[in-house]
Amino acid sequence: MGDFDDLLKANRQFASSFSLGGYDGVAHAGVAVVTCMDSRIDPLGMLGLAAGDAKIFRNPGGRVTPQALEALVLGVHLLNVDRILVVPHTRCAMAGSSVEELRARVSESSGQDASWQSFGVVADQEAALEDDVRTVRSHPLIPDRVAVGGFMYDVDSGVLEHRPY
């Protein structure tokens, strides 16, 4: 069996009842979400949304990086986005480890020196979230008409809490 056979088999099952063909690619609920790559997060499900409703950008720690800003600008101007949620989460490895710890773990796992690899660790999630929200709001290509909010997602309860920045 090949490395991806189980996934290809699952895809064929998914495709047999695929109903999203012909979607236009815009965010029908006008929502964009920047969140972590953590597999405990279901970005659409946690907001009661479905496929086609939102644009999702995921990265380690759920930070607003230059790549996330690029996605948000495109979403706002080309893909119907008028609400942006920045959503880090509890028990995030990027907030619970130092750069040195992550480099050591990756070095051990890979058998290679990872001391050169950058990792976007988050020393203070609340401060980082507030900064990320401010960064999005102040971007010259994100107009004031776009609602931008900071939220913390609890991976143990599924609850999303709004932060009043």
C-alpha positions as CSV (number, residue, x, y, z in Angstrom):
1,M,0.0,0.0,0.0
2,G,1.3,3.5,-0.9
3,D,1.9,6.3,1.6
4,F,-1.2,8.1,0.5
5,D,-3.6,5.3,-0.6
6,D,-5.8,5.6,2.5
7,L,-6.2,9.3,1.8
8,L,-6.9,8.8,-1.9
9,K,-9.5,6.2,-1.0
10,A,-11.2,8.6,1.4
11,N,-11.0,11.3,-1.3
12,R,-12.9,9.0,-3.8
13,Q,-15.6,8.5,-1.2
14,F,-15.7,12.3,-0.6
15,A,-15.8,13.0,-4.3
16,S,-18.7,10.5,-4.9
17,S,-21.1,12.9,-3.2
18,F,-19.2,16.2,-3.8
19,S,-21.6,19.1,-4.0
20,L,-19.2,22.1,-4.0
21,G,-18.5,22.1,-7.8
22,G,-19.2,25.4,-9.4
23,Y,-18.7,27.5,-6.2
24,D,-17.5,30.9,-7.0
25,G,-14.7,31.0,-4.4
26,V,-15.9,34.1,-2.5
27,A,-16.6,34.0,1.2
28,H,-20.4,33.8,1.2
29,A,-20.6,34.8,4.9
30,G,-18.1,37.5,4.4
31,V,-15.7,35.9,6.9
32,A,-12.0,35.4,7.0
33,V,-10.2,33.6,9.9
34,V,-6.6,33.6,10.8
35,T,-5.9,30.7,13.1
36,C,-3.4,28.0,14.1
37,M,-2.7,24.9,12.1
38,D,-3.6,22.8,15.2
39,S,-5.8,19.9,14.2
40,R,-8.0,20.4,17.2
41,I,-9.5,23.5,15.5
42,D,-12.4,23.2,13.1
43,P,-12.5,26.8,11.8
44,L,-15.8,26.5,10.0
45,G,-17.5,24.3,12.6
46,M,-16.6,26.5,15.6
47,L,-18.4,29.4,13.9
48,G,-21.4,27.5,12.6
49,L,-20.2,28.0,9.0
50,A,-20.0,25.7,6.0
51,A,-17.8,25.3,3.0
52,G,-17.9,28.4,0.8
53,D,-18.7,30.7,3.8
54,A,-15.2,31.8,4.8
55,K,-11.6,32.2,3.9
56,I,-9.3,30.3,6.3
57,F,-5.6,31.1,6.8
58,R,-3.7,28.8,9.1
59,N,-0.1,28.8,10.4
60,P,1.7,27.8,13.6
61,G,0.4,30.0,16.4
62,G,-2.3,31.6,14.4
63,R,-0.3,34.8,13.9
64,V,-0.9,37.6,11.5
65,T,2.2,37.1,9.3
66,P,3.0,39.0,6.1
67,Q,1.5,36.0,4.3
68,A,-1.7,36.2,6.4
69,L,-2.0,39.9,5.6
70,E,-1.6,39.1,1.9
71,A,-4.5,36.7,2.2
72,L,-6.6,39.1,4.1
73,V,-6.1,42.0,1.6
74,L,-7.1,39.7,-1.2
75,G,-10.0,38.4,0.7
76,V,-11.3,41.9,1.5
77,H,-10.9,43.3,-2.0
78,L,-11.6,40.3,-4.2
79,L,-13.4,37.6,-2.1
80,N,-16.3,39.3,-0.3
81,V,-14.6,39.4,3.2
82,D,-16.0,42.1,5.5
83,R,-15.3,40.4,8.9
84,I,-11.9,39.2,10.0
85,L,-11.3,37.0,13.1
86,V,-7.8,36.4,14.5
87,V,-8.0,33.2,16.6
88,P,-5.1,31.7,18.5
89,H,-6.0,28.9,21.0
90,T,-5.3,27.5,24.4
91,R,-2.5,24.9,25.0
92,C,-0.7,26.0,21.8
93,A,2.8,24.5,21.3
94,M,3.9,27.9,19.9
95,A,3.0,29.6,23.2
96,G,4.2,26.8,25.4
97,S,7.8,26.4,24.1
98,S,10.8,28.6,23.5
99,V,12.6,28.8,20.2
100,E,15.5,26.9,21.8
101,E,13.2,24.1,23.0
102,L,11.6,23.8,19.5
103,R,15.0,23.8,17.8
104,A,16.2,21.1,20.2
105,R,13.1,18.9,19.6
106,V,13.3,19.3,15.8
107,S,17.1,18.6,15.9
108,E,16.5,15.4,17.9
109,S,13.6,14.3,15.7
110,S,15.4,15.0,12.4
111,G,19.0,14.1,13.4
112,Q,19.9,17.4,11.8
113,D,21.1,20.7,13.3
114,A,18.0,22.9,13.4
115,S,19.6,25.8,15.3
116,W,19.2,28.0,12.2
117,Q,15.4,27.4,11.8
118,S,13.1,30.2,12.9
119,F,9.9,29.4,14.8
120,G,7.3,32.0,15.6
121,V,7.0,31.3,19.3
122,V,4.5,33.4,21.3
123,A,5.7,34.5,24.7
124,D,2.5,36.3,25.6
125,Q,-0.6,35.2,23.6
126,E,-2.8,38.1,24.8
127,A,-0.2,40.7,23.9
128,A,0.4,39.0,20.5
129,L,-3.3,38.8,19.7
130,E,-3.8,42.4,20.6
131,D,-0.8,43.3,18.4
132,D,-2.1,41.1,15.5
133,V,-5.6,42.8,15.6
134,R,-4.0,46.2,15.6
135,T,-1.8,45.2,12.7
136,V,-4.8,44.1,10.6
137,R,-6.8,47.2,11.5
138,S,-4.0,49.6,10.7
139,H,-3.1,48.0,7.3
140,P,-3.6,50.6,4.6
141,L,-5.3,48.1,2.3
142,I,-7.8,46.9,5.0
143,P,-10.6,49.6,5.1
144,D,-12.3,50.7,8.3
145,R,-15.6,49.2,7.1
146,V,-14.1,45.8,7.7
147,A,-14.8,44.5,11.2
148,V,-11.6,43.0,12.8
149,G,-11.8,41.0,16.0
150,G,-9.5,39.1,18.3
151,F,-10.7,35.8,19.8
152,M,-9.3,33.0,21.9
153,Y,-10.4,29.4,21.2
154,D,-10.4,26.9,24.0
155,V,-9.4,23.5,22.6
156,D,-10.8,21.7,25.6
157,S,-14.3,23.2,25.6
158,G,-14.8,24.5,22.0
159,V,-15.7,27.9,23.3
160,L,-14.6,31.0,21.4
161,E,-14.1,34.1,23.5
162,H,-14.0,37.6,22.1
163,R,-11.3,39.9,23.2
164,P,-12.3,43.6,23.4
165,Y,-9.3,45.2,21.8
